């Protein structure tokens, strides 16, 4: 297999294929001499702050240092050079993959990497155009090659996928299913932003619901606290994971794969669930088909859309003023009708004439008629400034339509989203789909997510988060959570530490690449603020399993984070898998590896895409005695190594 990329996702994907799937991998990355260095000053500043927090915690606890912060990441910068010439000979990477240094995946580089003999090629450059150009070249070199592309543009990705698949079918005479080691010539377009955004958003919002939604299929998991009495009952519920037993212990398990028995247990059996005491759990709540989500932030037609437009056009104070004047006019019309005995329409007409001062003076009328005319004239005087204010507000609204909204004065309970790059933009869209109030903070005035924030009318604070007053402008002291998803670990860490100094009980979610550094941050913040929720997430850690599964020809529906581990959901054809075919659901269950969740009985691909009656094609309360047949298609949950063992090409030992 060949992996080409210029950032951390390429390294993570190559390691995933080597260590989990045990595949032979050639990794093509830019020369190290052309990699942009990481910001030393920012990292030193953030590490210094973390060291101070660690020292304070250690002095208070009277123990040794529970976390170290002097480790640096091995992330390859996205600003690598784009030269086409190779500057270094092939070598061996730390995980055993063959390393080839080249500035760009040209035809010569792809040929030297062995694309003509490869089973699959992953193009995970940060630039969409680079991936498309390399994919077209690779398809010409090897029409039977399985391609996995990283593209941010969804619509373009669909067209490219169809184009490359059609080219493969024509070049192979429609016999593209016979590839290397059973691999077929197909194209899969994925986005690391789309894969990681739901997990990041779910971690930051109120509640502990985790949702995986793709291709019309929705899986919903709920985190339950220790001692919850409803872990077993309920139609179709099953326990997906048991959380760490040392959640509040700074020296305890950090929730990673090396945490041992005290760490989280993925896909436990019934005995482990029954014996678990003092542990929280993640329980499957729903597996169903769902139609495509409505675009967030767009008002529908009809009365509700008109009301929304009216609210956005005029301020609340002005709306109340207009409502008060209308009520006074109505009251005057009723009084006119009662005192004079006129018809309701006639009384209303007379009141309006008095209001606009175009009626004759009621010198010959009764005293009540004179009083009503004076009151109507007074209402007319009050109406003039209200109408003028309405005109000025409407003009101001249209003029500021292209400007960013500022956080409202009374805003509270919102999520502060730091960073509007590729990941931040997808997270913002996800939060708005969940109707979560958001305030964005972005330092780059040209960031791609600013247009999305303007369209969704989300408040934005432009400024460097490391500067004083920026987080305060985002109302961090009244926020529910901080979600820092910039591409800089140091910026995310410094923002999280500063936010905790302002509000110690704030929910903090940090995007960190380096696992060792993330572990140190997690343990230190957990020790310093044991009653506040702290989570660190890596986009490449969440996205790499989906890319690896696509290279193996499997459809990875999504992933949910379980502390610092990942649980995958995949759609699998039973045919060809001896550990599934001919076995009952209970026999097919492998504790700690995989578990069958649902049976897809839909035969038409269009039916699987959702719709009014699509839910009837999914059976998610399978009895344990149901025998899986070759023609069945199942949805299963699996660990990374479990999925590799079940679906991989090579036989592995069980050591």
C-alpha positions in Angstrom: 0.0 0.0 0.0 1.1 3.5 -0.7 0.3 6.6 1.4 1.1 10.1 0.1 0.7 13.2 2.3 2.2 16.3 3.8 0.9 16.4 7.4 0.2 14.3 10.4 -2.6 12.3 8.8 -0.2 10.6 6.4 2.1 9.4 9.3 -0.9 8.3 11.4 -2.4 6.4 8.5 0.8 4.6 7.6 1.3 3.6 11.2 -2.3 2.4 11.3 -1.8 0.2 8.3 1.5 -1.2 9.6 0.7 -1.8 13.2 -3.0 -2.6 13.1 -3.5 -4.2 9.6 0.1 -5.4 9.3 0.3 -4.3 5.6 3.4 -3.4 3.6 3.4 0.4 3.3 5.3 2.9 1.3 5.0 6.4 2.8 5.7 9.4 0.5 6.2 12.6 2.4 8.0 15.9 1.7 11.7 16.1 2.5 12.3 17.0 6.1 14.5 19.9 5.0 11.4 21.6 3.4 9.1 21.1 6.4 8.1 24.3 8.1 9.4 24.2 11.6 6.9 24.3 14.5 6.6 27.6 16.4 9.2 27.2 19.2 8.3 30.4 21.0 4.6 29.6 21.3 5.3 26.0 22.4 7.8 27.1 25.0 5.3 29.6 26.4 2.5 27.1 26.6 4.8 24.4 28.0 6.0 26.8 30.7 2.5 27.5 31.7 1.8 23.8 31.9 4.9 23.2 34.0 3.8 25.8 36.5 0.3 24.2 36.8 2.0 20.7 37.2 4.3 22.0 39.9 1.4 23.6 41.8 -0.6 20.4 41.6 2.4 18.3 42.8 3.1 20.6 45.7 -0.6 20.4 46.7 -0.7 16.6 46.4 2.8 15.9 47.8 3.6 13.5 45.0 5.9 13.2 42.1 5.4 14.6 38.7 2.3 12.8 37.2 2.9 14.3 33.7 5.7 15.4 31.6 5.5 18.2 29.1 8.9 18.2 27.4 7.9 15.9 24.6 7.4 17.3 21.1 5.3 16.1 18.3 6.5 14.5 15.1 4.0 16.3 13.0 5.0 17.2 9.5 4.1 20.8 8.7 1.5 21.6 6.1 3.7 24.2 4.6 6.1 21.8 3.0 7.7 22.7 -0.3 6.1 21.7 -3.5 9.2 20.8 -5.5 9.0 17.7 -7.7 12.5 16.4 -7.3 13.2 13.8 -4.6 16.0 14.9 -2.2 16.5 11.8 -0.1 16.8 8.1 -0.7 14.1 5.7 0.5 14.4 4.7 4.2 12.6 3.0 7.0 10.1 4.9 9.1 9.6 4.2 12.9 6.7 1.8 12.3 8.4 -0.2 9.6 6.9 1.5 6.6 9.2 2.2 3.6 9.9 6.0 3.5 10.2 7.9 0.3 10.8 11.7 0.5 9.4 13.7 -2.4 8.0 17.2 -2.6 4.9 16.1 -4.7 3.4 12.9 -5.9 4.4 13.1 -9.6 4.3 10.3 -12.1 7.9 9.4 -11.5 7.5 9.5 -7.7 4.4 7.3 -7.9 6.1 4.8 -10.1 9.1 4.6 -7.7 6.7 4.1 -4.8 5.3 1.0 -6.6 1.8 2.3 -7.5 1.7 0.0 -10.6 2.0 -3.0 -8.3 0.2 -1.6 -5.2 -3.2 -2.7 -4.0 -4.3 0.7 -2.7 -3.2 4.3 -2.7 -4.1 7.0 -0.2 -3.7 10.6 -1.2 -4.0 12.7 2.0 -2.3 16.0 1.1 -3.9 19.0 2.7 -4.6 20.6 -0.7 -7.5 19.2 -2.7 -6.0 20.1 -6.1 -2.8 18.2 -5.3 -4.8 15.1 -4.4 -6.9 15.2 -7.5 -3.9 15.7 -9.8 -2.1 12.7 -8.2 -5.3 10.6 -8.4 -5.6 11.1 -12.1 -2.0 10.2 -12.6 -2.3 7.1 -10.4 -5.4 5.9 -12.2 -3.6 6.1 -15.5 -0.6 4.1 -14.1 -2.8 1.4 -12.5 -6.5 1.2 -13.5 -7.1 -1.6 -11.0 -5.8 0.5 -8.1 -8.0 1.2 -5.1 -7.9 5.0 -4.5 -8.7 6.8 -1.2 -8.7 10.6 -1.5 -8.8 13.3 1.1 -11.0 16.1 -0.2 -12.6 18.9 1.8 -15.0 19.9 -1.0 -17.9 17.5 -0.7 -19.6 18.2 -4.1 -16.3 18.1 -6.0 -15.5 14.8 -4.2 -18.7 13.2 -5.5 -17.8 14.1 -9.1 -14.2 13.0 -8.8 -15.3 9.7 -7.4 -17.7 9.0 -10.2 -15.1 10.1 -12.8 -12.3 7.9 -11.5 -14.6 4.9 -11.1 -15.8 5.3 -14.7 -12.2 5.6 -15.9 -11.3 2.4 -14.1 -14.2 0.5 -15.5 -13.4 1.6 -19.1 -9.7 0.7 -18.7 -10.4 -2.7 -17.2 -13.3 -3.7 -19.5 -15.8 -3.6 -16.6 -13.7 -6.3 -14.8 -12.3 -4.0 -12.1 -13.4 -6.3 -9.3 -10.4 -8.5 -9.9 -7.6 -6.5 -8.3 -4.5 -7.3 -6.3 -5.3 -9.8 -3.5 -9.0 -9.4 -4.1 -8.9 -5.7 -4.1 -11.2 -4.0 -6.7 -10.6 -0.8 -8.5 -12.7 1.7 -6.7 -12.5 5.3 -5.5 -13.4 6.5 -2.0 -13.4 10.2 -1.1 -13.2 11.1 2.6 -12.7 14.2 4.7 -10.9 14.2 8.0 -13.0 17.2 8.9 -16.3 15.5 8.4 -15.1 12.4 10.2 -13.9 14.2 13.3 -16.4 17.1 13.6 -19.3 15.1 15.1 -17.1 13.7 17.9 -15.6 17.1 18.7 -19.0 18.8 18.7 -20.5 16.0 20.9 -17.7 16.4 23.4 -18.3 20.1 23.9 -22.0 20.4 24.1 -24.2 19.9 27.1 -25.0 16.2 27.8 -23.0 13.2 26.9 -24.7 11.9 23.7 -22.5 10.6 20.9 -24.0 10.5 17.4 -22.6 8.9 14.3 -24.6 9.9 11.2 -23.6 9.1 7.6 -25.3 7.9 4.4 -28.7 8.2 6.1 -27.7 5.9 9.0 -27.7 7.2 12.5 -26.2 5.6 15.6 -26.7 7.2 18.9 -24.8 6.3 22.1 -25.4 7.7 25.6 -22.8 8.0 28.3 -24.2 6.9 31.7 -22.6 7.7 35.1 -21.4 5.1 37.5 -24.2 3.3 39.4 -26.8 3.9 36.7 -29.5 1.3 37.1 -30.7 1.0 33.5 -27.7 -0.4 31.8 -29.3 -3.6 30.7 -33.0 -3.2 30.1 -34.4 -1.4 27.2 -35.2 -2.5 23.7 -32.1 -3.3 21.8 -29.7 -1.6 24.2 -26.1 -3.0 24.6 -23.1 -1.7 26.4 -20.4 -0.4 24.0 -17.7 0.5 26.5 -16.9 0.8 30.2 -15.1 4.0 31.2 -12.0 4.2 33.3 -12.2 3.3 37.0 -9.8 6.2 37.9 -11.5 9.1 36.3 -10.5 11.6 39.0 -7.2 10.2 39.9 -4.4 12.2 38.3 -2.0 9.3 38.6 -4.5 6.8 37.2 -5.4 5.7 33.8 -5.4 8.3 31.0 -7.9 6.4 28.9 -5.4 5.3 26.2 -4.7 1.8 24.9 -1.8 1.5 27.4 -4.0 2.1 30.5 -4.3 -1.6 31.3 -7.3 -3.0 33.3 -8.0 0.3 34.9 -8.5 2.0 31.6 -11.6 1.9 29.4 -12.9 -1.4 28.1 -14.4 -1.4 24.6 -17.2 -3.9 23.7 -17.2 -5.8 27.1 -19.2 -9.0 27.6 -22.1 -9.3 30.0 -19.9 -10.7 32.7 -17.6 -7.7 32.6 -20.6 -5.3 32.6 -22.1 -7.0 35.6 -18.8 -7.0 37.6 -18.1 -3.3 36.7 -18.5 -1.2 39.9 -17.8 2.5 40.0 -17.5 2.8 36.3 -19.5 4.8 33.8 -20.6 3.2 30.6 -21.4 4.1 27.0 -24.6 2.4 25.9 -26.1 2.1 22.4 -29.4 3.8 22.4 -30.5 4.0 18.7 -29.7 2.6 15.3 -31.9 3.8 12.6 -32.1 5.4 9.2 -32.5 9.2 9.1 -33.2 11.4 6.2 -30.7 14.1 5.1 -30.3 16.9 7.6 -31.8 20.2 6.7 -29.3 23.0 6.1 -28.6 24.8 9.3 -29.3 28.5 9.6 -31.8 28.8 6.8 -35.4 29.8 7.4 -38.1 27.9 5.7 -40.9 29.6 3.8 -44.3 30.4 5.2 -45.2 32.3 8.4 -42.3 31.1 10.4 -39.8 32.3 7.8 -41.6 35.7 7.8 -41.5 36.0 11.6 -37.8 35.1 11.5 -37.1 37.8 8.9 -39.0 40.4 11.0 -37.0 39.5 14.1 -33.7 39.8 12.3 -34.7 43.2 10.8 -35.8 45.0 14.0 -34.5 44.9 17.5 -36.5 43.5 20.4 -37.0 47.0 21.9 -38.4 48.4 18.7 -40.7 45.4 18.2 -42.2 46.0 21.7 -42.6 49.7 20.9 -44.5 48.9 17.7 -46.7 46.3 19.5 -47.5 48.9 22.2 -48.6 51.5 19.7 -50.8 49.0 17.9 -52.4 48.0 21.2 -53.1 51.7 22.0 -54.7 52.3 18.6 -56.9 49.2 19.1 -57.9 50.5 22.5 -58.8 53.9 21.2 -60.8 52.4 18.3 -62.8 50.3 20.9 -63.4 53.4 23.0 -64.5 55.3 20.0 -67.0 52.6 19.1 -68.4 52.4 22.6 -68.8 56.2 23.2 -70.2 57.1 19.7 -71.9 53.8 18.8 -70.2 53.8 15.4 -69.6 50.6 13.4 -66.2 49.0 14.2 -64.8 49.8 10.8 -66.0 53.4 11.0 -64.6 53.8 14.6 -61.2 52.5 13.4 -61.2 54.8 10.4 -62.0 57.8 12.6 -59.2 56.9 15.1 -56.7 56.6 12.3 -57.7 60.0 10.9 -57.2 61.5 14.4 -53.9 59.6 14.7 -52.5 61.1 11.5 -53.9 64.6 12.3 -56.0 64.8 9.1 -59.5 64.8 10.8 -61.5 67.9 11.5 -61.4 69.1 15.2 -64.3 67.7 17.2 -65.4 71.1 18.5 -69.1 70.1 18.2 -68.6 66.7 19.7 -69.1 65.4 23.2 -66.4 65.7 25.8 -65.5 62.0 25.5 -65.0 62.5 21.7 -62.7 65.4 22.3 -60.6 63.4 24.8 -60.3 60.5 22.4 -59.2 62.8 19.6 -56.5 64.4 21.8 -55.3 61.0 22.9 -55.2 59.9 19.2 -53.1 62.9 18.3 -50.7 62.1 21.2 -50.3 58.6 19.8 -49.6 60.1 16.4 -46.8 62.2 17.9 -45.3 59.1 19.6 -45.6 57.2 16.3 -43.2 59.5 14.4 -40.0 58.6 16.3 -40.9 54.9 16.3 -41.3 54.9 12.5 -38.0 56.9 12.1 -36.2 54.3 14.4 -37.6 51.5 12.4 -36.3 53.0 9.1 -32.9 53.6 10.6 -32.7 50.1 12.1 -33.7 48.5 8.8 -31.1 50.4 6.9 -28.5 49.5 9.5 -29.4 45.8 9.3 -28.9 45.8 5.5 -25.6 47.7 5.8 -24.3 45.3 8.4 -25.5 42.2 6.6 -21.9 41.5 5.4 -20.3 42.3 8.8 -19.8 39.9 11.7 -22.2 39.8 14.6 -20.9 40.6 18.0 -21.7 38.5 21.0 -24.9 39.7 22.6 -24.8 41.3 26.1 -26.8 38.7 27.9 -25.3 35.6 26.2 -24.5 32.7 28.5 -24.3 28.9 28.3 -22.7 29.0 24.8 -19.8 27.2 23.3 -16.7 29.2 22.5 -15.2 27.8 19.3 -11.5 28.7 18.7 -10.4 28.3 15.1 -12.4 28.4 11.8 -10.2 26.4 9.5 -11.3 23.1 7.9 -12.1 21.4 11.2 -13.6 24.4 12.9 -15.9 25.1 10.0 -17.3 21.6 10.1 -17.6 21.7 13.9 -19.5 25.0 13.6 -22.0 23.6 11.2 -22.5 20.6 13.4 -23.1 22.7 16.5 -25.6 24.9 14.7 -27.5 21.7 13.5 -27.8 20.8 17.1 -29.1 24.4 17.9 -26.2 25.1 20.2 -25.3 28.8 20.7 -21.8 29.5 19.5 -19.3 32.3 19.6 -16.3 31.9 17.2 -12.8 33.3 17.8 -10.5 33.5 14.8 -7.2 35.3 14.3 -7.0 35.1 10.5 -9.5 37.5 8.8 -9.3 35.4 5.6 -10.1 32.1 7.3 -12.4 29.8 5.2 -14.9 29.4 8.0 -15.7 33.1 8.4 -18.1 33.0 5.4 -20.0 30.1 7.0 -20.2 32.0 10.3 -21.6 35.0 8.5 -24.2 32.9 6.7 -25.3 31.3 9.9 -25.3 34.7 11.7 -22.9 33.4 14.4 -21.1 36.0 16.5 -17.4 36.2 15.7 -14.5 37.8 17.6 -11.5 38.5 15.4 -8.2 38.5 17.3 -5.3 36.4 18.6 -6.6 34.3 21.4 -3.2 34.6 23.2 -3.8 38.3 23.5 -5.5 39.7 26.6 -9.2 40.5 26.2 -10.0 38.3 23.2 -11.6 35.4 25.2 -13.3 37.9 27.4 -14.9 39.5 24.4 -16.3 36.0 23.6 -17.9 35.9 27.0 -15.7 33.0 28.2 -16.7 33.7 31.8 -20.3 32.8 31.0 -19.7 30.0 28.5 -20.5 26.4 28.9 -17.5 25.0 27.1 -14.4 26.0 25.2 -13.6 24.0 22.0 -10.1 24.8 20.8 -9.5 23.3 17.3 -6.8 25.3 15.7 -3.9 23.6 14.0 -1.5 24.7 16.7 -1.2 22.6 19.8 0.3 25.5 21.7 -2.5 27.9 20.9 -5.1 25.4 21.9 -3.3 24.6 25.2 -2.7 28.3 26.1 -6.3 29.1 25.4 -7.5 26.2 27.5 -5.2 27.1 30.4 -6.2 30.7 30.3 -9.9 29.8 30.1 -9.6 27.6 33.2 -7.9 30.5 35.1 -11.0 32.6 34.3 -13.5 29.9 35.1 -12.2 26.7 36.8 -15.3 24.6 36.1 -15.4 25.3 32.4 -15.7 22.3 30.1 -12.5 22.3 27.9 -11.9 20.3 24.8 -8.5 20.6 23.1 -7.4 19.4 19.7 -3.8 18.1 20.3 -1.8 16.0 17.9 1.0 14.6 20.0 -0.3 11.7 22.1 2.3 12.0 24.9 1.8 15.8 25.1 -2.0 15.3 25.2 -1.6 12.7 28.0 0.4 15.2 30.0 -2.1 18.0 29.5 -5.0 15.7 30.3 -3.6 14.4 33.5 -2.4 17.9 34.7 -5.7 19.7 34.0 -7.6 16.8 35.5 -5.5 17.0 38.7 -5.7 20.8 38.9 -9.5 20.9 38.2 -10.9 17.5 39.3 -14.6 18.7 39.1 -14.3 20.0 35.6 -14.5 18.0 32.4 -11.3 18.0 30.4 -10.9 16.2 27.0 -8.2 16.2 24.4 -8.9 15.0 20.9 -6.7 14.4 17.9 -8.3 14.8 14.4 -5.8 12.4 12.8 -6.5 9.8 15.6 -10.2 10.0 14.8 -9.8 10.1 11.0 -7.0 7.6 10.4 -9.1 4.4 11.1 -11.7 5.5 8.5 -9.0 6.1 5.9 -7.4 2.8 6.7 -10.7 0.9 6.5 -11.4 2.5 3.1 -8.0 1.3 1.8 -9.0 -2.2 2.9 -12.2 -1.8 0.9 -14.5 -1.4 3.9 -17.1 1.2 4.6 -16.4 2.9 7.9 -19.5 4.7 9.0 -17.9 6.7 11.7 -16.1 6.7 15.0 -16.8 7.9 18.6 -14.1 8.7 21.1 -14.0 6.7 24.3 -11.7 8.8 26.5 -8.4 8.4 24.5 -9.5 5.4 22.5 -11.7 5.1 19.4 -14.7 2.8 18.7 -15.5 2.3 15.0 -18.8 1.6 13.3 -18.7 -0.3 9.9 -21.1 -1.8 7.4 -19.9 -5.3 6.4 -21.1 -7.9 4.0 -21.2 -11.2 5.8 -20.1 -13.2 2.7 -16.5 -14.2 2.8 -16.0 -13.7 6.6 -15.9 -17.1 8.4 -16.1 -15.4 11.8 -19.6 -14.1 10.8 -21.0 -16.3 8.2 -23.0 -19.3 9.5 -22.7 -18.1 13.1 -25.3 -16.8 15.5 -25.2 -13.2 16.7 -24.0 -14.4 20.1 -21.3 -16.6 18.5 -20.2 -13.8 16.2 -19.6 -11.5 19.2 -15.9 -11.2 20.2 -15.4 -9.3 23.4 -13.1 -6.4 23.1 -12.9 -6.8 19.3 -16.3 -6.5 17.5 -20.0 -6.8 18.0 -22.9 -7.1 15.5 -25.4 -4.2 16.2 -28.0 -4.4 13.4 -29.0 -6.3 10.2 -29.6 -4.3 7.0 -32.4 -6.0 5.1 -32.7 -3.3 2.4 -31.8 -4.7 -1.1 -32.2 -1.4 -3.0 -29.3 1.0 -2.5 -31.7 3.9 -2.8 -33.7 2.5 0.1 -30.6 2.4 2.2 -30.1 6.2 1.6 -33.0 7.0 3.8 -36.6 8.0 3.1 -40.0 7.7 4.7 -40.1 3.9 4.8 -36.3 3.2 4.9 -36.5 2.5 8.7 -38.2 -0.8 7.9 -35.0 -2.1 6.2 -33.0 -2.1 9.4 -33.3 -4.6 12.3 -31.3 -3.6 15.3 -32.8 -5.8 18.0 -31.5 -9.1 16.6 -32.0 -12.1 18.9 -28.8 -13.8 20.0 -29.9 -17.0 18.2 -30.2 -15.4 14.7 -27.9 -17.1 12.2 -26.0 -14.7 10.0 -26.3 -15.7 6.3 -23.9 -15.0 3.4 -26.3 -12.5 1.8 -26.7 -10.5 5.0 -25.3 -7.0 5.5 -24.6 -6.0 9.1 -23.7 -2.9 11.0 -21.1 -3.7 13.6 -19.0 -1.9 16.3 -15.4 -2.7 16.5 -12.1 -1.6 17.9 -9.3 -0.7 15.5 -7.4 -4.0 16.0 -10.7 -6.0 16.1 -11.7 -4.6 12.7 -8.3 -5.3 11.3 -8.5 -8.9 12.5 -12.0 -9.4 11.1 -11.5 -7.7 7.8 -7.8 -7.7 7.1 -6.1 -9.6 4.3 -3.5 -11.5 6.3 -3.8 -14.1 9.0 -2.7 -12.8 12.4 -1.7 -14.4 15.6 -3.7 -13.8 18.7 -0.8 -12.8 20.9 
